[in-house]
């Protein structure tokens, strides 16, 4: 299993934007992203300084990506 880097919520949003996920709105400290093409998947990203590795792995999985694909765009 590849190692995940320690990144912030903003860095995760920047990387996911390269895959077509754009900010939709923000509720409290969580930013909701929505994919621009159908199916319009929605992701919730905590706006924290450091994302928990389990949380980041789950976000990557929900985005339909592999860890290798995601880390390639950091």
N, C-alpha and C positions, 0 to 999 in steps of 0.2 A: 504494500500500500504506500503510495507516494506521500511525502511529508508536505504538510500545508504550512505556508508561511503565516506569521502573525501579521494580520492586516486590520485596518480600521473599517468601519462601515462605509465611509466615503470611498476608500480604495476599492472595496468590493463593488460599489455602485459604478465606479469608473470602469472597472473590468467588465461588468455585466452590460454596460452600455455598448461595448464593442460587439456584443452578441444580439443587440436589438432591444434590450430592456431599457426603457426610459422612465424617469420619475413621473408618477401619476399624481400623488399627493402625499402629505405627511400627517400622521396622527401621533401626537406626542413626540417621543424620540424614535419612532419607527417610520421609515420611508417606504412607501409602497411603489414598486416598479411594475410596469406593464409592458408586455412584449408588443412591438408595433405590428406584427403580422399575426393572422389567425393561426392557431388558437391563441387568443390573447391571455397568455399565462400571467399570473400575478405573483409577485414575490414580496415578502416583507423583510426589510433589512433593518436591524437595529443600528441606530446612529451612535455607536460606541467607539471609544478609542481603540479597543482591541476586541475582535470577535472571538468567541469561544470556538475552538476547533470543531466541536461537534455541530455547533450552529452553522458554521461556514460550510462544512461538509453537507449538511442537510439542504442549505440554500443552493449549493452547486447541483445536488441531486434533483431538487425541484425545478431547476432551470433546464434540466435535460442535458446536462453537460457532464463530462468526466473531470476528475481533478487535474489531469494532464492538460486538457483543453483550457481549463480555467487559469491554471498557473502560467500557461504560455502567453496569456494576455495581461499579466501584471506588470 
